[in-house]
Amino acid sequence: MRTTLNIPDELIKRVQKIYSEKSKSRAVEKALRELLEIYAGKKLSELAGKIEVELTPEEIEKGRTR
């Protein structure tokens, strides 16, 4: 999907360098995907200790072997 964005050249160049990408589109896509992964991880860590799990360690281990 084509989208027009106004992003400062220096920012794009930095992102291209970080991801070793010549393509601006590919560099921005990689950066956005990584940002979403980081965000999902933070949201998941916020749930730590807030969800009650009613499984014994044995039941958890049994589920891993399936």
N, C-alpha and C positions, 0 to 999 in steps of 0.2 A: 504494500500500500504506500503510495506516495504521500508525503506530508512535507509542508514547507515550514521550516523553523528558523528563527533568527537567533543564532548562537554565536557568541564572540569567537573570532578566528583563533585566538590564543587558547581558548578553552578546548576547541576541537583539536587543535594541534597537540595539546597535552594528553587528551584522551587517546588520540591516535598513537602517540608514543607509548603510553602505558600499555595499550593492548597490541602494540606492534602491528598496527593496521594502516595500510595506505588508503583504504576506502573509508571515507567519513561515515557513510551509512553503517558499515560493519562495525566501526569503532563505537558509534553511538548505541547501536543495538547491543553490543557486548556490555557496555557500561550500564545500560538500563536493565539488562538481565541480571547482572551482578547486584545492582541496587535492589532489585526485587528479591533476590535470594537473601541478601543481608536483612531486609525488612521482614521477610518471613521468619528468619531465624530469631530476630529480636522479639517478634510477636510470640513465637513458640516459647522462648525463654521467659517471657512475662507470665506464661501460664504455669510455669514450674511451681509446684506446691499448691496450686489452686484447684487441681482436679483430683478427686478421690478415685483411687484405683482399688477395686475390691478383689484383687487377684493375689494368690499366694506366690512366693518366688517359684515354687514348683510348677504352678499353672503357667506362669510366664515362660519358664524354660521349656515346658511342653509345647507351647505355642511357637517357639522358635524353631523347633525341629520339624515342623510340618512342611 
